[in-house]
Amino acid sequence: MTLTYSNSNIYELYDRDFYLWIQETARLVREGKFSELDIENLVDEVESLGRWEKREVDESFLAVIRYLLKYKYCEQQQREVWRVAIGEHRTRIKEILADSPSLRALLLEYFTQIYQDAKELVELEMELAPDSLPSESPFTIEEFLDEDFLPL
């Protein structure tokens, strides 16, 4: 089924029907009708895709750190649940990095901050005293991303 818009220009469509705007924008690009494109909104949407992908990898990386900290420092009976969660988030990270390898450099850049965020969340979730977990990561970034690594 092909959707079309009538009696409206592409600029108005963006606010009225986003999905249809996407379809029409794709059609215009395919047909090489660049002068008809809603460039301002198109640029915003392309930039938001990059932010979304970065946010996805950050969230999964934060989750891996949280579960590794729990696995190492918290109740032993939850280890299997945490091991599975670690694997799921590592798989997401691997898929995202396969599509966007440049995001690996951002993980390295924000590693310390993401660790601090994860540490604080685990202390809150597990009702641990503030600063009861190591102030610096006990794991390397390679260990976080290593599919076979689990702390002792």
RAFEN-V659849 format. One line per field, one symbol per residue. phi: phi as a letter, one per 30 degrees, with the letter a starting at -180 (. if undefined). psi: psi as a letter, one per 20 degrees, with the letter a starting at -180 (. if undefined). Layout:
BEGIN
phi = ???
psi = ???
END
This chain:
BEGIN
phi = .ccbcbhacddddeddadededdddddddedicddcddeedddedddddddddddddddddedededdddedcceddceddddddedddddededddddbeddedddddceddddeddeddddddchcdeidcedcedbddddecddcdbdd
psi = ppqrqqkqrhghhghgngghggghggggghikmhiiqmgghggghghhgggggghghgghgggggghgggghiaphiiggghgghggghhgggggghhhmhhhghhgghjggghggggghgggggjlqqqkiqphqpiqrhhghiohippq.
END
